[in-house]
Amino acid sequence: MIAVKPRILIVDDDEDARALYGNYLRTRAGWDVDCIDNGEDALNILDSSFHAVVLDEMMPGMKGMQILQNIRSRPNLKHLCVAMMTATNDPAVIIGTFQHNPNAYLHKTTHTKEDLYIALARELSKSMNNPSLRPVRVFLCHSHLDKPKVREIYLRLKRDFVEPWLDKENLKAGQDWELEIRKAVESSDIVVICLSVQVSRPGFLQQEIRHAMKVADEQPEGNIFLIPLLLEPCEMPSRLRRLHKIDWWEEGSYDRLLEAIRTKEPHG
């Protein structure tokens, strides 16, 4: 089955905003994006061929909330993904908008074009049969003594439309944890090996690293699969020293981690 490419409509009277968000979604994700500057025309062209609409609130004529209300009242559009991307701070407008169930609500001064992409991709991945919309699967290999730090990384990745695997969060009662961990490593797009002084101690972490290295050997040459992430200054295992590492305590370390993970995003 051929994957359907998302079709998005951006409704904003600001030409710069239309260009910013429209061009980003086209180049970042390869989506089909149409732009229009008013609500009346938007409602005239919106049909079931669109998968999502991005609405500004403060526009001449129909406001974003009115367009959203109209969309939710139409049987053929009521399940359309709607993302509000607005600069309004009016509490009455914000409360009124949420009464009509937008799928995402973002503020132009605090959310970026990447935030808009993440919000749309997260929602569309639930409703569209398109493998390119799934998040990157990341296994977090770590010592149990480092779990608090690693859980913080897990939560940040979840917010950024990544699917991290962490034993404490993903294992279910009664499961064979060794089997599930091996399966999770093998099904991951990336394995992040979180290292600290604990790496010198014997234990299951060593088994996880060995298994991850075995899976890495089966990857195409030059393919990013293992990412050493140093949680604190420590000695790197010799078998990992050929790989470029990330020092977690350095400024911008999370951005570098996310950038490496993004190289494994599926493309449909």
C-alpha positions, 0 to 999 in steps of 0.5 A, spaced: 500 500 500 502 506 498 503 511 503 499 517 503 502 524 503 499 529 509 496 535 506 496 541 510 492 547 510 495 553 513 490 559 514 494 566 517 493 573 514 501 574 516 504 572 509 511 571 513 508 566 517 505 563 512 511 562 508 515 560 515 511 555 516 509 552 509 516 552 507 518 548 513 513 543 513 515 542 505 522 541 506 522 538 513 517 533 512 516 533 504 508 534 506 503 538 501 502 544 504 497 550 501 496 557 504 491 561 505 490 568 508 483 568 511 478 564 514 472 564 509 476 562 503 479 556 507 472 554 509 470 554 502 476 549 500 477 545 506 474 538 504 476 531 506 482 531 502 486 535 507 489 531 513 490 537 518 489 545 518 493 550 522 489 556 524 492 563 526 487 566 531 487 574 530 485 575 522 480 580 519 473 577 518 473 570 521 477 568 527 481 562 528 476 560 534 470 561 529 473 557 523 475 551 528 468 551 531 465 551 524 470 545 522 468 541 528 460 542 526 461 539 519 460 531 519 466 531 513 471 535 517 469 534 525 475 529 525 480 533 522 487 535 525 487 542 527 493 546 530 492 553 533 498 557 532 497 564 534 500 570 538 493 571 542 494 572 550 486 573 551 484 568 556 477 568 554 479 566 547 484 561 549 478 558 554 473 558 548 478 555 543 479 549 547 471 548 548 472 546 540 477 541 542 483 543 538 488 537 537 494 542 538 495 549 541 501 553 540 503 560 541 507 564 536 512 567 541 514 561 545 513 555 540 517 554 533 516 551 527 519 545 529 514 545 535 509 545 529 511 539 525 512 535 532 505 537 534 502 535 527 506 529 526 504 526 533 497 527 531 497 525 524 501 518 526 495 516 530 490 517 524 494 516 517 497 509 514 503 512 513 510 509 516 514 515 515 510 519 520 512 514 526 517 517 531 524 514 531 525 508 536 531 509 541 533 504 546 536 507 552 542 503 555 544 504 562 546 502 569 540 502 574 544 507 578 543 512 573 536 511 572 534 518 574 538 522 569 536 517 564 529 518 565 530 525 564 532 524 557 527 519 556 521 524 558 525 530 553 525 525 548 518 523 548 516 531 548 520 531 542 516 526 538 521 520 539 519 513 541 524 512 547 525 505 550 526 505 558 525 498 562 522 502 568 517 505 563 516 500 558 516 493 561 510 490 563 509 486 570 510 478 568 514 479 562 521 476 561 525 482 562 531 479 558 528 477 552 524 484 552 530 488 552 533 484 547 527 485 542 527 492 544 534 493 542 533 489 535 527 493 533 530 500 535 533 505 530 538 508 535 541 505 541 544 511 546 549 508 551 549 512 557 555 511 560 558 513 567 563 511 572 558 505 573 560 502 566 566 499 569 562 495 574 560 488 572 553 487 571 547 486 566 549 493 563 555 489 560 550 484 556 546 490 553 552 493 550 555 487 547 548 485 544 547 492 542 554 492 539 552 485 535 546 488 532 550 494 530 555 490 526 549 488 522 547 495 520 550 498 513 556 501 513 556 508 516 549 508 519 548 511 525 546 506 530 550 506 537 551 513 540 555 513 546 552 519 551 557 520 557 553 522 563 559 524 567 567 524 565 568 517 565 572 511 561 569 509 555 569 502 554 574 500 548 569 497 544 566 504 543 572 509 543 571 509 535 564 512 536 564 520 536 561 521 543 556 526 546 558 529 553 552 530 557 554 536 561 556 540 555 552 546 553 548 544 547 549 536 548 541 535 548 541 538 541 546 534 538 543 528 541 536 529 538 540 531 531 543 525 531 537 521 532 533 525 527 538 522 522 534 516 522 527 519 521 523 514 516 521 517 510 515 515 506 
